Amino acid sequence: MARMRFTLGTRYLLQGQVYIVRQMLADNRLLVENQSFGGQVIVTQDDLCAAWARDELRFEVHGVYLCRLPTALGKTA
């Protein structure tokens, strides 16, 4: 599994909802806020890494040189 580290402000999409890391807690846990519907939950970094490995978690990334790759759904004949 890839080495991953979640930091304050990390945004990700999981199960159709957007979350942001609000606080780093003891024992490899994170306090995350649901940006889609509100509320906060505590999750472990291990659980998030496992979701990423199952291709269930997507990170939000920013950068000057980023571009969206075409997908099968976005192509037209």
N, C-alpha and C positions, 0 to 999 in steps of 0.2 A: 504494500500500500504506500502511496506517496506520502512524504512528510508534509503535514499541513499545520498551519497555525492560524487561529482566529484571533483577531485583534479588535479593539474598540472601533466601532463604526463599520465593521465588515457587514456588507449586505448580501443576502442570498435568497434564492427562491427555493422553497421546499413545499411540496404538496399544493402547488398553486397559490401559495401565500408568500409575501415578501417579509423577511425578518431582518433586523439589525442588531448587532451585538452592542449592548448598553453597558455591561459590567463584567469584568473577569472575576470569578469566584474561586474559592479554594477547591482542591480535589478535582482539578481539570473540568470544572463546570463553568457555564456561561449564563448570564441573565440576558435573554434576548427579548426584543419587543416585536410583536406582530404589527407590521406597518399596514397590512391590508385591513384588519378588523380591530386593532388595538389590543391591549392586554400584554402581559409579560409572562414568560415561562422560563424555567431553568432547564437547560439541556447540558449534556456532556459533550466534550469535543470528540470523544470516541464515537458517540452516536451520530454526530454530524459527518465524521469521516466515513463511517459505514454507509450512510445515505449517499455520500458522494461516490463511493466505490460501486454502489448499486445504480449509479446514474440517476438518482432521484433529487440531487441538489445541484443548483447552478449558482455560480458566483456572479455578482455584478462587477464589471471591470470598466475602468475609464482609461483613456489615453488618447493622445493626439493621433497616433498611427493605427488605431484600431479601426477595423472595418467589418461589416457584417458579411459573413460568407453566405452564398446562395444555398438554399436547401431544396429538397424535393418539393416541399409544400409551396415554396416561393417562386418556383419556375413556371413559366407558361410556354406553351408551344408556339 
